[in-house]
Amino acid sequence: MSIERIESTERMSRIVKHNNTVYLCGQTAGEAQWDIAEQTQRCLDKIDALLEKAGSHRNQLLSVTIYIRDMKDFAAMNAVWDAWVADSEKPARACVEARMARPEILVEFSVTAAY
């Protein structure tokens, strides 16, 4: 069984590849001056870059779980998400309200994709 870990630290790997599946670590973009739309776009840009590094693409997304600090931001986050997936195959998706590791983080994405 082959498992490839990319950009590993003592705590985690940013990318794990196993059995034609890519797992990305949680993607955040928490700067206090960024609103939910800016944080969402920056997270999605990071996801694109990591998928490319892993030999995958957003058309190969299998599942995305979105953690959002406050559901009042759900519509604004979805506007950015909908534009990002507009011309792509749609993954299975869940979105839940969650307490974040730092107060400036408004959204976090957990991604699984094929490659």
C-alpha positions as CSV (number, residue, x, y, z in Angstrom):
1,M,0.0,0.0,0.0
2,S,1.5,3.3,-1.1
3,I,0.7,6.5,0.7
4,E,2.4,9.8,-0.4
5,R,2.5,12.7,2.0
6,I,3.3,16.1,0.5
7,E,4.4,19.2,2.5
8,S,4.5,17.4,5.8
9,T,5.2,19.1,9.1
10,E,5.5,17.6,12.6
11,R,1.7,18.1,12.9
12,M,0.2,17.3,9.5
13,S,0.6,17.0,5.7
14,R,-1.0,19.5,3.4
15,I,-1.7,16.7,0.8
16,V,-2.0,13.0,1.2
17,K,-2.4,10.7,-1.8
18,H,-3.6,7.1,-1.5
19,N,-5.4,4.7,-3.8
20,N,-6.1,7.4,-6.5
21,T,-7.5,9.7,-3.9
22,V,-6.2,13.1,-2.7
23,Y,-6.9,14.4,0.8
24,L,-6.2,18.1,1.5
25,C,-5.7,19.5,5.0
26,G,-8.3,22.1,6.0
27,Q,-8.0,25.3,4.0
28,T,-8.4,28.6,5.7
29,A,-7.6,32.2,4.9
30,G,-8.2,34.0,8.2
31,E,-7.2,37.6,8.1
32,A,-9.2,39.9,10.3
33,Q,-9.7,42.5,7.5
34,W,-11.1,39.9,5.0
35,D,-14.9,39.2,4.9
36,I,-16.4,35.8,4.1
37,A,-16.3,36.4,0.4
38,E,-12.6,37.2,0.4
39,Q,-11.8,34.3,2.7
40,T,-13.8,31.9,0.6
41,Q,-12.1,33.0,-2.6
42,R,-8.7,32.7,-1.1
43,C,-9.5,29.2,0.2
44,L,-10.7,28.1,-3.2
45,D,-7.6,29.5,-4.8
46,K,-5.4,27.5,-2.4
47,I,-7.5,24.4,-3.1
48,D,-6.9,24.8,-6.9
49,A,-3.1,25.2,-6.3
50,L,-3.0,22.1,-4.0
51,L,-5.0,20.0,-6.3
52,E,-2.7,20.9,-9.2
53,K,0.3,20.0,-7.1
54,A,-1.3,16.6,-6.3
55,G,-2.1,16.0,-10.0
56,S,-5.8,16.6,-9.7
57,H,-8.3,19.3,-10.6
58,R,-11.6,20.7,-9.2
59,N,-13.4,18.6,-11.8
60,Q,-12.1,15.6,-9.9
61,L,-13.5,16.7,-6.5
62,L,-15.3,13.9,-4.7
63,S,-16.4,15.6,-1.4
64,V,-16.1,19.0,0.2
65,T,-17.1,19.8,3.8
66,I,-17.4,23.5,4.6
67,Y,-17.1,24.8,8.1
68,I,-18.6,28.2,8.5
69,R,-18.3,30.3,11.7
70,D,-21.7,31.9,11.4
71,M,-24.6,30.8,9.1
72,K,-25.4,34.5,8.6
73,D,-22.5,34.3,6.0
74,F,-23.9,31.3,4.2
75,A,-25.4,33.1,1.2
76,A,-22.2,35.2,0.7
77,M,-20.0,32.2,0.9
78,N,-22.3,30.3,-1.5
79,A,-22.1,33.1,-4.1
80,V,-18.3,32.7,-4.3
81,W,-18.6,28.8,-4.2
82,D,-21.2,28.8,-6.9
83,A,-19.1,30.9,-9.2
84,W,-16.1,28.6,-8.6
85,V,-17.9,25.4,-9.4
86,A,-20.1,26.9,-12.2
87,D,-18.2,25.2,-15.0
88,S,-17.0,22.1,-13.0
89,E,-18.4,18.8,-12.0
90,K,-20.1,19.2,-8.6
91,P,-18.8,17.3,-5.6
92,A,-20.8,15.9,-2.7
93,R,-20.9,18.8,-0.2
94,A,-21.8,19.5,3.4
95,C,-21.8,22.8,5.2
96,V,-21.9,23.1,9.0
97,E,-21.6,25.9,11.5
98,A,-18.5,25.4,13.6
99,R,-16.3,27.2,16.2
100,M,-13.0,28.0,14.6
101,A,-9.5,27.7,15.9
102,R,-9.0,31.5,15.7
103,P,-11.7,34.2,15.8
104,E,-10.6,35.7,12.5
105,I,-11.3,32.5,10.6
106,L,-14.7,32.6,9.0
107,V,-14.6,29.5,6.8
108,E,-12.6,26.3,6.4
109,F,-12.8,23.7,3.6
110,S,-12.0,20.0,3.9
111,V,-11.5,18.4,0.4
112,T,-11.2,14.9,-1.0
113,A,-10.6,14.4,-4.7
114,A,-9.6,11.7,-7.2
115,Y,-6.4,11.9,-9.3
